[in-house]
Amino acid sequence: MKTVISIKPSEVNIKKNYYLQLLAYKISETRRCITLCFGTHRIEHLPAVADLMAFHDMVILEEPYDPDFQALLNGKIPIDDYIAQGEFLFPRFQKRQYELLINLAADKKILQIDPYLEKLIAIHEFFADGGRPEDVSSADDRAVYEAEKSTTSALIRYYNFVIKAGFDDVVEAVIEFARRDAHRTLLRDRMRATAIASLLSSYNHSGVKVFVEAGYIHISIIKLLRKLLPDFHRFLFFPAYPVVGSACGKKHAYSPGDLLTLMCMFNQVNVVKNRALLRLLAARSIIYTKILKKDELEANESSLFPHTVDEIYCRKLVSALSYSDCAELFQKIRYKDSVEARRICEESIFAKRLSEKGDG
């Protein structure tokens, strides 16, 4: 069974160029706007992101404020030194992004705004200096502390269950984590939208074009900024759209785990009523997470979006699985590495399809 999504790079390039040109034209025709970029920390997205950033006056990153950041942009701190002193999950991505931002910094205002993470860092420093949880007193600080504590404990529980618990218990642990992560995401978005609106409210009667970086799961910020900044036009930008649109006609390829979290964020009625769907999404997310490629991949001539193509492939692969299929596969791949787990998953699905054809 081939692990390939058949998408021609030339077609992706055409779609990407048209998508960017159309957005750039709309932005150029407005006097005051916010472009919300829903992407991931993948190197393959950076060229398109940089191209669109160029049409804006201000760039707001989804990062906590760092007093050394402006020195980085001004060339006073080398990129490698700046990254070495931080904690970055995707250092190669971060280096490329900072290289692009330094090139843009001469004629753009580039800011870091993420109050949730800023407060979380401050809380960690408070504890490191001997502070106690009961001494976290302000309402915002307390909300961040409780949300992070709740979500982290659910994640640790999931990790423990993956090692030794039965599949049904692992599935319930995934659902509980998604529920708590949804609460944390909504809180983070509310805090960030409020901070962005506070900054931009002074531009209500003047022209400014603002590019806002946002993780693809943070879509609640759309409605929040619409309410807080009604005088700003809003444009949505999905860097992966050129390949996702070609492969499955969507703006972004949300994984089963993403869909589970989004249900918990926006569709509480179905969360209560449709327990079977929650369990199926959780079951598929366990397999999806196991088989997905983990390394930072570079774009090349044959694949402009290697991570996105892999995500689409894994998403399509697990979409063929029932709950019982996932339970059976989990026992086979539980202690395997990602490469072997994917091979087993592919062979199992291929055998299932052959069997279904034979029965037909």
Residue pairs with C-beta under 8 A, 6 or more apart in sequence:
1 346
1 347
1 349
1 350
3 313
3 342
3 346
4 313
5 247
5 309
5 312
5 313
5 316
7 243
7 246
7 247
7 309
9 301
9 302
9 303
9 304
11 246
12 242
12 243
12 246
12 304
12 305
13 242
13 304
15 241
15 242
15 243
15 245
15 246
16 48
16 242
16 304
19 241
19 242
20 48
20 51
20 52
23 35
23 52
23 235
23 237
24 51
24 52
24 55
26 235
27 33
27 35
27 52
27 55
27 56
27 209
27 235
28 55
30 209
30 233
31 207
32 203
32 204
32 206
32 207
32 208
32 209
32 231
32 232
32 233
33 209
33 210
33 232
33 233
33 234
33 235
34 200
34 210
34 212
34 225
34 229
34 232
34 233
34 234
34 235
35 52
35 56
35 209
35 210
35 211
35 212
35 234
35 235
35 236
35 237
36 212
36 214
36 221
36 222
36 225
36 234
36 235
36 236
36 237
37 49
37 52
37 211
37 212
37 213
37 214
37 237
37 239
38 214
38 215
38 216
38 218
38 219
38 236
38 237
38 238
38 239
38 251
38 252
39 45
39 49
39 213
39 214
39 215
39 216
39 237
39 238
39 239
39 240
40 215
40 216
40 240
40 307
41 89
41 90
41 93
41 94
42 90
42 93
42 296
42 297
42 305
42 307
42 308
43 92
43 93
43 96
43 296
43 297
43 298
43 299
44 297
44 298
44 299
44 304
44 305
44 306
44 307
44 308
45 239
45 240
45 305
46 93
46 96
46 97
46 100
48 239
48 242
49 100
49 239
50 100
50 103
50 104
52 211
52 237
53 59
53 100
53 104
53 108
53 211
54 104
55 209
56 108
56 209
56 210
56 211
57 108
57 109
57 208
57 209
57 210
58 108
58 109
58 110
58 111
58 208
58 209
58 210
58 211
59 101
59 104
59 108
59 109
59 110
59 111
59 210
59 211
59 213
60 111
60 112
60 113
60 196
60 199
60 210
60 211
60 212
60 213
61 110
61 111
61 112
61 113
61 114
61 213
62 113
62 114
62 192
62 213
62 214
62 215
62 218
63 69
63 112
63 113
63 114
63 117
64 112
64 114
64 117
64 118
64 120
64 121
65 112
65 113
65 114
65 118
66 86
66 112
68 77
68 82
69 112
71 77
72 79
72 82
72 98
72 102
73 101
73 102
73 105
73 110
74 105
75 102
79 95
79 98
79 99
79 102
80 95
82 98
83 91
83 94
83 95
83 98
86 94
88 94
90 296
92 296
93 296
101 110
104 110
111 199
113 192
113 195
113 196
113 199
114 188
114 192
115 140
115 191
115 192
115 194
115 195
116 144
116 187
116 188
116 191
116 192
117 188
119 140
119 141
119 144
119 191
120 144
120 148
122 141
123 136
123 141
123 144
123 145
123 148
126 135
126 136
127 133
133 145
136 142
136 145
140 191
143 187
144 187
147 180
147 183
147 184
147 187
148 184
150 180
150 183
150 184
151 177
151 180
151 181
151 183
151 184
154 173
154 176
154 177
154 179
154 180
154 181
155 177
157 173
157 176
157 177
158 170
158 173
158 174
158 176
158 177
161 169
161 170
161 173
162 170
162 173
162 286
162 334
165 173
167 283
167 326
167 327
167 330
167 331
168 327
170 286
170 330
171 279
171 282
171 283
171 286
172 282
174 257
174 260
174 282
174 285
174 286
175 260
175 278
175 279
175 282
178 257
178 260
178 261
178 263
178 264
178 282
179 264
179 271
181 261
181 264
182 261
182 262
182 264
182 265
183 264
185 217
185 218
185 220
185 261
185 265
186 220
186 265
188 218
189 218
189 220
189 221
189 224
190 220
190 224
192 218
192 221
193 221
193 224
193 225
193 228
194 224
194 228
196 212
196 225
196 228
196 229
197 225
197 228
197 229
200 208
200 210
200 229
200 232
201 229
204 229
204 231
210 232
212 221
212 225
214 221
216 238
216 252
216 254
216 258
217 258
217 261
217 262
219 262
220 265
220 266
222 234
222 236
225 232
225 234
226 234
236 251
238 244
238 251
238 252
240 252
240 253
240 305
240 308
241 251
241 252
242 304
242 305
243 304
243 305
243 308
243 309
243 312
244 250
244 251
244 252
244 253
244 308
244 312
245 251
247 253
247 309
247 312
248 312
248 316
253 308
253 311
253 312
253 315
254 262
254 315
255 285
255 288
255 311
255 314
255 315
256 281
256 282
256 284
256 285
256 288
256 315
256 318
257 281
257 282
257 285
257 288
257 289
259 281
260 278
260 281
260 282
260 285
263 270
263 271
263 277
263 278
263 281
264 271
270 277
271 278
276 323
279 323
280 322
280 323
280 326
283 321
283 323
283 326
283 327
284 318
284 319
284 321
284 326
286 326
286 330
287 318
287 321
287 326
287 329
287 330
287 333
287 345
288 314
288 315
288 317
288 318
290 333
290 336
290 338
290 341
290 345
291 314
291 317
291 318
291 333
291 338
291 341
291 342
291 345
292 310
292 311
292 314
292 338
293 307
293 310
293 338
294 338
297 306
297 307
297 310
298 306
299 305
299 306
300 306
303 309
314 342
317 345
317 346
317 349
318 326
318 345
320 349
320 352
320 353
321 329
321 349
325 348
325 352
328 348
329 344
329 345
329 348
332 344
332 348
333 340
333 341
333 344
333 345
336 344
